[in-house]
Amino acid sequence: MESTNESEGKAMDVDELTTYLDENSRVVSNFRAKMMAYEVEKNKRRQPAKRWNQTQLDRAVDKSQATFMKSVFDQLSGSISADKSAKEWATFIDDNEIADSLEESVDMIDMDEA
């Protein structure tokens, strides 16, 4: 893993996890694409005067991504002890095929039920 964390002894935080998954899988890009399609479709159903511009759509996707990644982080932090370094987090993610699992989960998300 190319560490985005300057201190190898420091555990990953949510932002570092997001960066790691973005650089090493399609989880983040797939989630963002799926959320944007959902937000655009939702926007089409709004009254014309109440439709969001691209900046508002981007913010909604950013917020959804932050919520999603916080949830992923919370679930992982229950499996990885707090004293593990970012490198050890990456090894755990790779060894347990977490990114592959997340990609499959994102692919199966049904936004109409979200």
Biopython code that builds the backbone (N, CA, C, O; Angstrom):
import numpy as np
from Bio.PDB.StructureBuilder import StructureBuilder

atoms = [
    (1, "MET", "N", (0.837, -1.184, 0.000)),
    (1, "MET", "CA", (0.000, 0.000, 0.000)),
    (1, "MET", "C", (0.870, 1.230, 0.000)),
    (1, "MET", "O", (1.840, 1.315, 0.753)),
    (2, "GLU", "N", (0.528, 2.180, -0.836)),
    (2, "GLU", "CA", (1.154, 3.488, -0.770)),
    (2, "GLU", "C", (0.417, 4.232, 0.318)),
    (2, "GLU", "O", (-0.766, 4.539, 0.171)),
    (3, "SER", "N", (1.096, 4.522, 1.396)),
    (3, "SER", "CA", (0.429, 5.144, 2.524)),
    (3, "SER", "C", (0.136, 6.611, 2.255)),
    (3, "SER", "O", (1.009, 7.367, 1.827)),
    (4, "THR", "N", (-1.111, 7.000, 2.513)),
    (4, "THR", "CA", (-1.478, 8.399, 2.451)),
    (4, "THR", "C", (-1.357, 8.999, 3.844)),
    (4, "THR", "O", (-1.629, 10.181, 4.052)),
    (5, "ASN", "N", (-0.950, 8.180, 4.777)),
    (5, "ASN", "CA", (-0.838, 8.569, 6.167)),
    (5, "ASN", "C", (0.638, 8.803, 6.474)),
    (5, "ASN", "O", (1.445, 7.879, 6.359)),
    (6, "GLU", "N", (0.999, 10.011, 6.857)),
    (6, "GLU", "CA", (2.406, 10.321, 7.073)),
    (6, "GLU", "C", (2.995, 9.533, 8.236)),
    (6, "GLU", "O", (4.185, 9.219, 8.230)),
    (7, "SER", "N", (2.198, 9.222, 9.205)),
    (7, "SER", "CA", (2.676, 8.487, 10.367)),
    (7, "SER", "C", (2.221, 7.038, 10.259)),
    (7, "SER", "O", (1.039, 6.737, 10.423)),
    (8, "GLU", "N", (3.163, 6.143, 9.983)),
    (8, "GLU", "CA", (2.824, 4.737, 9.816)),
    (8, "GLU", "C", (2.208, 4.142, 11.070)),
    (8, "GLU", "O", (1.474, 3.158, 10.977)),
    (9, "GLY", "N", (2.483, 4.709, 12.243)),
    (9, "GLY", "CA", (1.968, 4.161, 13.486)),
    (9, "GLY", "C", (0.565, 4.610, 13.810)),
    (9, "GLY", "O", (-0.046, 4.090, 14.743)),
    (10, "LYS", "N", (0.043, 5.554, 13.072)),
    (10, "LYS", "CA", (-1.276, 6.113, 13.346)),
    (10, "LYS", "C", (-2.356, 5.323, 12.611)),
    (10, "LYS", "O", (-2.184, 4.958, 11.448)),
    (11, "ALA", "N", (-3.465, 5.065, 13.292)),
    (11, "ALA", "CA", (-4.579, 4.346, 12.677)),
    (11, "ALA", "C", (-5.223, 5.208, 11.602)),
    (11, "ALA", "O", (-5.091, 6.432, 11.610)),
    (12, "MET", "N", (-5.916, 4.563, 10.684)),
    (12, "MET", "CA", (-6.651, 5.277, 9.638)),
    (12, "MET", "C", (-7.820, 6.023, 10.263)),
    (12, "MET", "O", (-8.412, 5.584, 11.248)),
    (13, "ASP", "N", (-8.131, 7.157, 9.662)),
    (13, "ASP", "CA", (-9.375, 7.830, 10.002)),
    (13, "ASP", "C", (-10.311, 7.691, 8.804)),
    (13, "ASP", "O", (-9.947, 7.071, 7.805)),
    (14, "VAL", "N", (-11.499, 8.254, 8.894)),
    (14, "VAL", "CA", (-12.488, 8.097, 7.821)),
    (14, "VAL", "C", (-11.966, 8.642, 6.490)),
    (14, "VAL", "O", (-12.143, 8.007, 5.450)),
    (15, "ASP", "N", (-11.327, 9.808, 6.518)),
    (15, "ASP", "CA", (-10.813, 10.395, 5.274)),
    (15, "ASP", "C", (-9.730, 9.524, 4.646)),
    (15, "ASP", "O", (-9.703, 9.345, 3.428)),
    (16, "GLU", "N", (-8.847, 8.988, 5.463)),
    (16, "GLU", "CA", (-7.780, 8.121, 4.943)),
    (16, "GLU", "C", (-8.355, 6.815, 4.395)),
    (16, "GLU", "O", (-7.878, 6.298, 3.385)),
    (17, "LEU", "N", (-9.373, 6.290, 5.058)),
    (17, "LEU", "CA", (-10.035, 5.084, 4.560)),
    (17, "LEU", "C", (-10.678, 5.366, 3.200)),
    (17, "LEU", "O", (-10.569, 4.561, 2.275)),
    (18, "THR", "N", (-11.345, 6.507, 3.089)),
    (18, "THR", "CA", (-11.970, 6.891, 1.824)),
    (18, "THR", "C", (-10.920, 6.997, 0.721)),
    (18, "THR", "O", (-11.114, 6.487, -0.382)),
    (19, "THR", "N", (-9.818, 7.655, 1.026)),
    (19, "THR", "CA", (-8.737, 7.805, 0.045)),
    (19, "THR", "C", (-8.170, 6.440, -0.341)),
    (19, "THR", "O", (-7.948, 6.169, -1.521)),
    (20, "TYR", "N", (-7.937, 5.585, 0.647)),
    (20, "TYR", "CA", (-7.389, 4.258, 0.373)),
    (20, "TYR", "C", (-8.322, 3.470, -0.549)),
    (20, "TYR", "O", (-7.881, 2.889, -1.541)),
    (21, "LEU", "N", (-9.616, 3.455, -0.212)),
    (21, "LEU", "CA", (-10.562, 2.706, -1.036)),
    (21, "LEU", "C", (-10.712, 3.326, -2.421)),
    (21, "LEU", "O", (-10.890, 2.606, -3.404)),
    (22, "ASP", "N", (-10.641, 4.643, -2.509)),
    (22, "ASP", "CA", (-10.742, 5.318, -3.801)),
    (22, "ASP", "C", (-9.544, 4.981, -4.689)),
    (22, "ASP", "O", (-9.690, 4.819, -5.900)),
    (23, "GLU", "N", (-8.371, 4.877, -4.089)),
    (23, "GLU", "CA", (-7.157, 4.595, -4.856)),
    (23, "GLU", "C", (-6.975, 3.111, -5.181)),
    (23, "GLU", "O", (-6.253, 2.768, -6.117)),
    (24, "ASN", "N", (-7.622, 2.234, -4.418)),
    (24, "ASN", "CA", (-7.367, 0.797, -4.549)),
    (24, "ASN", "C", (-8.590, -0.029, -4.936)),
    (24, "ASN", "O", (-8.522, -1.257, -4.971)),
    (25, "SER", "N", (-9.700, 0.632, -5.225)),
    (25, "SER", "CA", (-10.906, -0.093, -5.620)),
    (25, "SER", "C", (-11.845, 0.863, -6.351)),
    (25, "SER", "O", (-11.519, 2.028, -6.582)),
    (26, "ARG", "N", (-13.004, 0.347, -6.703)),
    (26, "ARG", "CA", (-14.034, 1.168, -7.350)),
    (26, "ARG", "C", (-15.162, 1.518, -6.390)),
    (26, "ARG", "O", (-16.185, 2.057, -6.813)),
    (27, "VAL", "N", (-14.994, 1.221, -5.109)),
    (27, "VAL", "CA", (-16.066, 1.428, -4.124)),
    (27, "VAL", "C", (-16.569, 2.865, -4.136)),
    (27, "VAL", "O", (-17.765, 3.105, -4.299)),
    (28, "VAL", "N", (-15.668, 3.812, -3.964)),
    (28, "VAL", "CA", (-16.059, 5.219, -3.849)),
    (28, "VAL", "C", (-16.642, 5.729, -5.162)),
    (28, "VAL", "O", (-17.696, 6.365, -5.165)),
    (29, "SER", "N", (-15.976, 5.459, -6.259)),
    (29, "SER", "CA", (-16.483, 5.962, -7.551)),
    (29, "SER", "C", (-17.820, 5.328, -7.908)),
    (29, "SER", "O", (-18.700, 6.013, -8.430)),
    (30, "ASN", "N", (-17.995, 4.038, -7.641)),
    (30, "ASN", "CA", (-19.273, 3.378, -7.920)),
    (30, "ASN", "C", (-20.383, 3.952, -7.037)),
    (30, "ASN", "O", (-21.494, 4.195, -7.508)),
    (31, "PHE", "N", (-20.077, 4.166, -5.756)),
    (31, "PHE", "CA", (-21.074, 4.724, -4.844)),
    (31, "PHE", "C", (-21.477, 6.122, -5.309)),
    (31, "PHE", "O", (-22.664, 6.442, -5.372)),
    (32, "ARG", "N", (-20.495, 6.944, -5.631)),
    (32, "ARG", "CA", (-20.786, 8.317, -6.077)),
    (32, "ARG", "C", (-21.620, 8.322, -7.360)),
    (32, "ARG", "O", (-22.563, 9.103, -7.485)),
    (33, "ALA", "N", (-21.277, 7.460, -8.305)),
    (33, "ALA", "CA", (-22.025, 7.392, -9.563)),
    (33, "ALA", "C", (-23.472, 6.971, -9.311)),
    (33, "ALA", "O", (-24.404, 7.532, -9.887)),
    (34, "LYS", "N", (-23.641, 5.989, -8.451)),
    (34, "LYS", "CA", (-24.985, 5.506, -8.148)),
    (34, "LYS", "C", (-25.800, 6.579, -7.420)),
    (34, "LYS", "O", (-26.981, 6.769, -7.710)),
    (35, "MET", "N", (-25.172, 7.272, -6.482)),
    (35, "MET", "CA", (-25.859, 8.337, -5.745)),
    (35, "MET", "C", (-26.196, 9.505, -6.659)),
    (35, "MET", "O", (-27.275, 10.086, -6.546)),
    (36, "MET", "N", (-25.297, 9.853, -7.555)),
    (36, "MET", "CA", (-25.568, 10.971, -8.468)),
    (36, "MET", "C", (-26.745, 10.630, -9.382)),
    (36, "MET", "O", (-27.616, 11.469, -9.610)),
    (37, "ALA", "N", (-26.774, 9.420, -9.899)),
    (37, "ALA", "CA", (-27.901, 9.015, -10.744)),
    (37, "ALA", "C", (-29.205, 9.095, -9.959)),
    (37, "ALA", "O", (-30.224, 9.539, -10.489)),
    (38, "TYR", "N", (-29.178, 8.673, -8.717)),
    (38, "TYR", "CA", (-30.360, 8.737, -7.860)),
    (38, "TYR", "C", (-30.780, 10.184, -7.619)),
    (38, "TYR", "O", (-31.959, 10.519, -7.738)),
    (39, "GLU", "N", (-29.823, 11.037, -7.282)),
    (39, "GLU", "CA", (-30.133, 12.446, -7.006)),
    (39, "GLU", "C", (-30.655, 13.156, -8.251)),
    (39, "GLU", "O", (-31.565, 13.979, -8.152)),
    (40, "VAL", "N", (-30.095, 12.854, -9.415)),
    (40, "VAL", "CA", (-30.556, 13.464, -10.672)),
    (40, "VAL", "C", (-31.993, 13.033, -10.954)),
    (40, "VAL", "O", (-32.834, 13.846, -11.336)),
    (41, "GLU", "N", (-32.256, 11.758, -10.762)),
    (41, "GLU", "CA", (-33.614, 11.250, -10.990)),
    (41, "GLU", "C", (-34.596, 11.882, -10.003)),
    (41, "GLU", "O", (-35.701, 12.267, -10.387)),
    (42, "LYS", "N", (-34.206, 11.986, -8.764)),
    (42, "LYS", "CA", (-35.042, 12.626, -7.739)),
    (42, "LYS", "C", (-35.276, 14.095, -8.086)),
    (42, "LYS", "O", (-36.369, 14.627, -7.889)),
    (43, "ASN", "N", (-34.244, 14.733, -8.599)),
    (43, "ASN", "CA", (-34.325, 16.145, -8.961)),
    (43, "ASN", "C", (-35.333, 16.373, -10.097)),
    (43, "ASN", "O", (-36.033, 17.385, -10.117)),
    (44, "LYS", "N", (-35.399, 15.436, -11.032)),
    (44, "LYS", "CA", (-36.331, 15.545, -12.154)),
    (44, "LYS", "C", (-37.786, 15.567, -11.682)),
    (44, "LYS", "O", (-38.651, 16.140, -12.345)),
    (45, "ARG", "N", (-38.050, 14.940, -10.539)),
    (45, "ARG", "CA", (-39.416, 14.885, -10.010)),
    (45, "ARG", "C", (-39.793, 16.145, -9.231)),
    (45, "ARG", "O", (-40.956, 16.319, -8.866)),
    (46, "ARG", "N", (-38.829, 17.017, -8.974)),
    (46, "ARG", "CA", (-39.123, 18.269, -8.276)),
    (46, "ARG", "C", (-39.788, 19.250, -9.241)),
    (46, "ARG", "O", (-39.610, 19.173, -10.456)),
    (47, "GLN", "N", (-40.553, 20.166, -8.668)),
    (47, "GLN", "CA", (-41.123, 21.244, -9.469)),
    (47, "GLN", "C", (-39.971, 22.020, -10.096)),
    (47, "GLN", "O", (-38.930, 22.181, -9.459)),
    (48, "PRO", "N", (-40.127, 22.504, -11.323)),
    (48, "PRO", "CA", (-39.020, 23.208, -12.002)),
    (48, "PRO", "C", (-38.376, 24.313, -11.161)),
    (48, "PRO", "O", (-37.153, 24.450, -11.172)),
    (49, "ALA", "N", (-39.137, 25.070, -10.462)),
    (49, "ALA", "CA", (-38.579, 26.170, -9.659)),
    (49, "ALA", "C", (-37.799, 25.669, -8.448)),
    (49, "ALA", "O", (-36.998, 26.404, -7.869)),
    (50, "LYS", "N", (-38.035, 24.420, -8.069)),
    (50, "LYS", "CA", (-37.377, 23.867, -6.875)),
    (50, "LYS", "C", (-36.259, 22.887, -7.221)),
    (50, "LYS", "O", (-35.674, 22.274, -6.329)),
    (51, "ARG", "N", (-35.965, 22.740, -8.492)),
    (51, "ARG", "CA", (-34.903, 21.812, -8.893)),
    (51, "ARG", "C", (-33.550, 22.328, -8.440)),
    (51, "ARG", "O", (-33.290, 23.531, -8.413)),
    (52, "TRP", "N", (-32.703, 21.383, -8.088)),
    (52, "TRP", "CA", (-31.367, 21.723, -7.613)),
    (52, "TRP", "C", (-30.427, 21.941, -8.782)),
    (52, "TRP", "O", (-30.585, 21.354, -9.853)),
    (53, "ASN", "N", (-29.432, 22.809, -8.548)),
    (53, "ASN", "CA", (-28.375, 22.979, -9.538)),
    (53, "ASN", "C", (-27.292, 21.922, -9.286)),
    (53, "ASN", "O", (-27.383, 21.153, -8.329)),
    (54, "GLN", "N", (-26.274, 21.889, -10.141)),
    (54, "GLN", "CA", (-25.240, 20.854, -10.037)),
    (54, "GLN", "C", (-24.501, 20.915, -8.704)),
    (54, "GLN", "O", (-24.149, 19.876, -8.146)),
    (55, "THR", "N", (-24.263, 22.112, -8.191)),
    (55, "THR", "CA", (-23.563, 22.257, -6.911)),
    (55, "THR", "C", (-24.363, 21.605, -5.786)),
    (55, "THR", "O", (-23.795, 20.923, -4.933)),
    (56, "GLN", "N", (-25.665, 21.811, -5.783)),
    (56, "GLN", "CA", (-26.507, 21.203, -4.755)),
    (56, "GLN", "C", (-26.531, 19.685, -4.896)),
    (56, "GLN", "O", (-26.518, 18.969, -3.895)),
    (57, "LEU", "N", (-26.567, 19.194, -6.122)),
    (57, "LEU", "CA", (-26.514, 17.746, -6.346)),
    (57, "LEU", "C", (-25.189, 17.175, -5.854)),
    (57, "LEU", "O", (-25.159, 16.131, -5.201)),
    (58, "ASP", "N", (-24.088, 17.866, -6.171)),
    (58, "ASP", "CA", (-22.768, 17.418, -5.723)),
    (58, "ASP", "C", (-22.695, 17.363, -4.196)),
    (58, "ASP", "O", (-22.149, 16.415, -3.630)),
    (59, "ARG", "N", (-23.252, 18.389, -3.529)),
    (59, "ARG", "CA", (-23.244, 18.409, -2.063)),
    (59, "ARG", "C", (-24.035, 17.242, -1.476)),
    (59, "ARG", "O", (-23.622, 16.643, -0.483)),
    (60, "ALA", "N", (-25.166, 16.924, -2.090)),
    (60, "ALA", "CA", (-25.982, 15.799, -1.623)),
    (60, "ALA", "C", (-25.211, 14.487, -1.759)),
    (60, "ALA", "O", (-25.254, 13.637, -0.870)),
    (61, "VAL", "N", (-24.508, 14.332, -2.877)),
    (61, "VAL", "CA", (-23.703, 13.127, -3.091)),
    (61, "VAL", "C", (-22.546, 13.090, -2.098)),
    (61, "VAL", "O", (-22.251, 12.035, -1.536)),
    (62, "ASP", "N", (-21.888, 14.222, -1.874)),
    (62, "ASP", "CA", (-20.797, 14.295, -0.891)),
    (62, "ASP", "C", (-21.287, 13.884, 0.495)),
    (62, "ASP", "O", (-20.615, 13.137, 1.206)),
    (63, "LYS", "N", (-22.452, 14.376, 0.867)),
    (63, "LYS", "CA", (-23.018, 14.066, 2.187)),
    (63, "LYS", "C", (-23.333, 12.573, 2.301)),
    (63, "LYS", "O", (-23.038, 11.947, 3.319)),
    (64, "SER", "N", (-23.929, 12.011, 1.259)),
    (64, "SER", "CA", (-24.230, 10.572, 1.256)),
    (64, "SER", "C", (-22.958, 9.742, 1.323)),
    (64, "SER", "O", (-22.902, 8.733, 2.027)),
    (65, "GLN", "N", (-21.931, 10.172, 0.585)),
    (65, "GLN", "CA", (-20.654, 9.459, 0.614)),
    (65, "GLN", "C", (-20.045, 9.516, 2.010)),
    (65, "GLN", "O", (-19.542, 8.507, 2.504)),
    (66, "ALA", "N", (-20.083, 10.664, 2.641)),
    (66, "ALA", "CA", (-19.524, 10.811, 3.989)),
    (66, "ALA", "C", (-20.248, 9.893, 4.976)),
    (66, "ALA", "O", (-19.616, 9.260, 5.822)),
    (67, "THR", "N", (-21.563, 9.825, 4.863)),
    (67, "THR", "CA", (-22.349, 8.951, 5.740)),
    (67, "THR", "C", (-22.004, 7.488, 5.491)),
    (67, "THR", "O", (-21.824, 6.715, 6.432)),
    (68, "PHE", "N", (-21.914, 7.116, 4.221)),
    (68, "PHE", "CA", (-21.571, 5.746, 3.846)),
    (68, "PHE", "C", (-20.189, 5.365, 4.368)),
    (68, "PHE", "O", (-20.014, 4.305, 4.968)),
    (69, "MET", "N", (-19.210, 6.241, 4.134)),
    (69, "MET", "CA", (-17.836, 5.929, 4.559)),
    (69, "MET", "C", (-17.712, 5.897, 6.083)),
    (69, "MET", "O", (-16.936, 5.102, 6.614)),
    (70, "LYS", "N", (-18.446, 6.728, 6.785)),
    (70, "LYS", "CA", (-18.434, 6.700, 8.254)),
    (70, "LYS", "C", (-18.984, 5.367, 8.744)),
    (70, "LYS", "O", (-18.466, 4.787, 9.698)),
    (71, "SER", "N", (-20.033, 4.887, 8.090)),
    (71, "SER", "CA", (-20.598, 3.588, 8.446)),
    (71, "SER", "C", (-19.596, 2.458, 8.194)),
    (71, "SER", "O", (-19.428, 1.571, 9.031)),
    (72, "VAL", "N", (-18.938, 2.498, 7.043)),
    (72, "VAL", "CA", (-17.910, 1.491, 6.723)),
    (72, "VAL", "C", (-16.797, 1.562, 7.760)),
    (72, "VAL", "O", (-16.359, 0.534, 8.275)),
    (73, "PHE", "N", (-16.341, 2.766, 8.065)),
    (73, "PHE", "CA", (-15.272, 2.959, 9.044)),
    (73, "PHE", "C", (-15.679, 2.392, 10.404)),
    (73, "PHE", "O", (-14.901, 1.679, 11.037)),
    (74, "ASP", "N", (-16.886, 2.702, 10.850)),
    (74, "ASP", "CA", (-17.357, 2.222, 12.155)),
    (74, "ASP", "C", (-17.398, 0.697, 12.194)),
    (74, "ASP", "O", (-17.024, 0.087, 13.195)),
    (75, "GLN", "N", (-17.852, 0.091, 11.108)),
    (75, "GLN", "CA", (-17.898, -1.370, 11.059)),
    (75, "GLN", "C", (-16.492, -1.966, 11.070)),
    (75, "GLN", "O", (-16.237, -2.951, 11.763)),
    (76, "LEU", "N", (-15.589, -1.375, 10.307)),
    (76, "LEU", "CA", (-14.215, -1.882, 10.288)),
    (76, "LEU", "C", (-13.515, -1.669, 11.617)),
    (76, "LEU", "O", (-12.770, -2.536, 12.074)),
    (77, "SER", "N", (-13.745, -0.526, 12.238)),
    (77, "SER", "CA", (-13.044, -0.247, 13.491)),
    (77, "SER", "C", (-13.476, -1.204, 14.600)),
    (77, "SER", "O", (-12.771, -1.347, 15.599)),
    (78, "GLY", "N", (-14.625, -1.862, 14.436)),
    (78, "GLY", "CA", (-15.033, -2.898, 15.375)),
    (78, "GLY", "C", (-14.240, -4.184, 15.185)),
    (78, "GLY", "O", (-14.181, -5.023, 16.083)),
    (79, "SER", "N", (-13.631, -4.337, 14.009)),
    (79, "SER", "CA", (-12.855, -5.544, 13.698)),
    (79, "SER", "C", (-11.350, -5.332, 13.789)),
    (79, "SER", "O", (-10.583, -6.292, 13.860)),
    (80, "ILE", "N", (-10.932, -4.072, 13.787)),
    (80, "ILE", "CA", (-9.506, -3.746, 13.807)),
    (80, "ILE", "C", (-9.234, -2.967, 15.089)),
    (80, "ILE", "O", (-9.871, -1.944, 15.343)),
    (81, "SER", "N", (-8.304, -3.439, 15.885)),
    (81, "SER", "CA", (-8.050, -2.745, 17.149)),
    (81, "SER", "C", (-7.497, -1.346, 16.905)),
    (81, "SER", "O", (-6.803, -1.096, 15.920)),
    (82, "ALA", "N", (-7.815, -0.459, 17.811)),
    (82, "ALA", "CA", (-7.489, 0.962, 17.668)),
    (82, "ALA", "C", (-5.989, 1.230, 17.572)),
    (82, "ALA", "O", (-5.581, 2.263, 17.039)),
    (83, "ASP", "N", (-5.175, 0.327, 18.074)),
    (83, "ASP", "CA", (-3.729, 0.564, 18.057)),
    (83, "ASP", "C", (-3.057, 0.127, 16.752)),
    (83, "ASP", "O", (-1.835, 0.217, 16.630)),
    (84, "LYS", "N", (-3.832, -0.340, 15.784)),
    (84, "LYS", "CA", (-3.269, -0.771, 14.499)),
    (84, "LYS", "C", (-2.946, 0.443, 13.631)),
    (84, "LYS", "O", (-3.690, 1.423, 13.618)),
    (85, "SER", "N", (-1.849, 0.368, 12.921)),
    (85, "SER", "CA", (-1.431, 1.464, 12.029)),
    (85, "SER", "C", (-2.266, 1.453, 10.750)),
    (85, "SER", "O", (-2.994, 0.501, 10.470)),
    (86, "ALA", "N", (-2.143, 2.526, 9.989)),
    (86, "ALA", "CA", (-2.840, 2.616, 8.706)),
    (86, "ALA", "C", (-2.415, 1.475, 7.783)),
    (86, "ALA", "O", (-3.230, 0.927, 7.041)),
    (87, "LYS", "N", (-1.150, 1.130, 7.838)),
    (87, "LYS", "CA", (-0.645, 0.024, 7.010)),
    (87, "LYS", "C", (-1.318, -1.294, 7.416)),
    (87, "LYS", "O", (-1.664, -2.111, 6.563)),
    (88, "GLU", "N", (-1.498, -1.488, 8.719)),
    (88, "GLU", "CA", (-2.170, -2.703, 9.183)),
    (88, "GLU", "C", (-3.657, -2.703, 8.795)),
    (88, "GLU", "O", (-4.225, -3.754, 8.499)),
    (89, "TRP", "N", (-4.274, -1.528, 8.798)),
    (89, "TRP", "CA", (-5.657, -1.419, 8.321)),
    (89, "TRP", "C", (-5.715, -1.859, 6.863)),
    (89, "TRP", "O", (-6.580, -2.650, 6.484)),
    (90, "ALA", "N", (-4.800, -1.352, 6.047)),
    (90, "ALA", "CA", (-4.781, -1.682, 4.622)),
    (90, "ALA", "C", (-4.584, -3.177, 4.419)),
    (90, "ALA", "O", (-5.237, -3.785, 3.570)),
    (91, "THR", "N", (-3.690, -3.762, 5.193)),
    (91, "THR", "CA", (-3.461, -5.205, 5.099)),
    (91, "THR", "C", (-4.728, -5.972, 5.449)),
    (91, "THR", "O", (-5.084, -6.930, 4.762)),
    (92, "PHE", "N", (-5.409, -5.560, 6.509)),
    (92, "PHE", "CA", (-6.670, -6.194, 6.913)),
    (92, "PHE", "C", (-7.706, -6.080, 5.794)),
    (92, "PHE", "O", (-8.377, -7.057, 5.461)),
    (93, "ILE", "N", (-7.832, -4.896, 5.225)),
    (93, "ILE", "CA", (-8.799, -4.665, 4.145)),
    (93, "ILE", "C", (-8.486, -5.568, 2.955)),
    (93, "ILE", "O", (-9.388, -6.175, 2.376)),
    (94, "ASP", "N", (-7.203, -5.655, 2.592)),
    (94, "ASP", "CA", (-6.793, -6.482, 1.456)),
    (94, "ASP", "C", (-6.948, -7.974, 1.759)),
    (94, "ASP", "O", (-7.511, -8.716, 0.953)),
    (95, "ASP", "N", (-6.450, -8.414, 2.919)),
    (95, "ASP", "CA", (-6.499, -9.830, 3.271)),
    (95, "ASP", "C", (-7.923, -10.368, 3.370)),
    (95, "ASP", "O", (-8.177, -11.528, 3.048)),
    (96, "ASN", "N", (-8.841, -9.529, 3.811)),
    (96, "ASN", "CA", (-10.224, -9.954, 4.003)),
    (96, "ASN", "C", (-11.135, -9.551, 2.846)),
    (96, "ASN", "O", (-12.356, -9.678, 2.931)),
    (97, "GLU", "N", (-10.526, -9.065, 1.765)),
    (97, "GLU", "CA", (-11.253, -8.696, 0.550)),
    (97, "GLU", "C", (-12.431, -7.771, 0.844)),
    (97, "GLU", "O", (-13.510, -7.906, 0.268)),
    (98, "ILE", "N", (-12.195, -6.830, 1.753)),
    (98, "ILE", "CA", (-13.229, -5.879, 2.157)),
    (98, "ILE", "C", (-13.663, -5.017, 0.968)),
    (98, "ILE", "O", (-14.858, -4.790, 0.776)),
    (99, "ALA", "N", (-12.713, -4.540, 0.177)),
    (99, "ALA", "CA", (-13.047, -3.681, -0.964)),
    (99, "ALA", "C", (-13.941, -4.429, -1.954)),
    (99, "ALA", "O", (-14.914, -3.868, -2.459)),
    (100, "ASP", "N", (-13.616, -5.684, -2.229)),
    (100, "ASP", "CA", (-14.434, -6.482, -3.155)),
    (100, "ASP", "C", (-15.854, -6.631, -2.614)),
    (100, "ASP", "O", (-16.835, -6.512, -3.349)),
    (101, "SER", "N", (-15.937, -6.889, -1.338)),
    (101, "SER", "CA", (-17.233, -7.046, -0.679)),
    (101, "SER", "C", (-18.042, -5.750, -0.738)),
    (101, "SER", "O", (-19.246, -5.767, -0.993)),
    (102, "LEU", "N", (-17.363, -4.635, -0.499)),
    (102, "LEU", "CA", (-18.038, -3.334, -0.555)),
    (102, "LEU", "C", (-18.497, -3.014, -1.970)),
    (102, "LEU", "O", (-19.588, -2.476, -2.162)),
    (103, "GLU", "N", (-17.673, -3.341, -2.960)),
    (103, "GLU", "CA", (-18.065, -3.116, -4.357)),
    (103, "GLU", "C", (-19.347, -3.876, -4.678)),
    (103, "GLU", "O", (-20.257, -3.333, -5.305)),
    (104, "GLU", "N", (-19.417, -5.132, -4.247)),
    (104, "GLU", "CA", (-20.618, -5.936, -4.483)),
    (104, "GLU", "C", (-21.814, -5.335, -3.765)),
    (104, "GLU", "O", (-22.915, -5.296, -4.314)),
    (105, "SER", "N", (-21.604, -4.865, -2.536)),
    (105, "SER", "CA", (-22.695, -4.266, -1.762)),
    (105, "SER", "C", (-23.210, -3.000, -2.436)),
    (105, "SER", "O", (-24.419, -2.788, -2.523)),
    (106, "VAL", "N", (-22.294, -2.160, -2.912)),
    (106, "VAL", "CA", (-22.691, -0.933, -3.593)),
    (106, "VAL", "C", (-23.468, -1.273, -4.858)),
    (106, "VAL", "O", (-24.466, -0.621, -5.164)),
    (107, "ASP", "N", (-23.024, -2.278, -5.591)),
    (107, "ASP", "CA", (-23.718, -2.678, -6.819)),
    (107, "ASP", "C", (-25.147, -3.138, -6.527)),
    (107, "ASP", "O", (-26.031, -2.985, -7.369)),
    (108, "MET", "N", (-25.373, -3.695, -5.352)),
    (108, "MET", "CA", (-26.702, -4.234, -5.009)),
    (108, "MET", "C", (-27.613, -3.210, -4.335)),
    (108, "MET", "O", (-28.793, -3.488, -4.117)),
    (109, "ILE", "N", (-27.085, -2.026, -4.001)),
    (109, "ILE", "CA", (-27.922, -1.017, -3.347)),
    (109, "ILE", "C", (-29.063, -0.624, -4.276)),
    (109, "ILE", "O", (-28.847, -0.304, -5.444)),
    (110, "ASP", "N", (-30.267, -0.652, -3.747)),
    (110, "ASP", "CA", (-31.448, -0.205, -4.483)),
    (110, "ASP", "C", (-31.847, 1.130, -3.897)),
    (110, "ASP", "O", (-32.376, 1.198, -2.788)),
    (111, "MET", "N", (-31.594, 2.188, -4.641)),
    (111, "MET", "CA", (-31.834, 3.545, -4.141)),
    (111, "MET", "C", (-33.310, 3.815, -3.877)),
    (111, "MET", "O", (-33.641, 4.679, -3.064)),
    (112, "ASP", "N", (-34.193, 3.100, -4.542)),
    (112, "ASP", "CA", (-35.609, 3.312, -4.289)),
    (112, "ASP", "C", (-36.003, 2.833, -2.892)),
    (112, "ASP", "O", (-37.017, 3.262, -2.342)),
    (113, "GLU", "N", (-35.188, 1.939, -2.325)),
    (113, "GLU", "CA", (-35.460, 1.454, -0.976)),
    (113, "GLU", "C", (-34.605, 2.165, 0.060)),
    (113, "GLU", "O", (-34.799, 1.975, 1.261)),
    (114, "ALA", "N", (-33.654, 2.990, -0.396)),
    (114, "ALA", "CA", (-32.746, 3.671, 0.528)),
    (114, "ALA", "C", (-33.440, 4.810, 1.243)),
    (114, "ALA", "O", (-32.824, 5.494, 2.060)),
]
sb = StructureBuilder()
sb.init_structure("model")
sb.init_model(0)
sb.init_chain("A")
sb.init_seg("    ")
for serial, (resi, resn, name, xyz) in enumerate(atoms, 1):
    if name == "N":
        sb.init_residue(resn, " ", resi, " ")
    sb.init_atom(name, np.array(xyz, "f"), 0.0, 1.0, " ", f" {name:<3s}", serial, name[0])
structure = sb.get_structure()
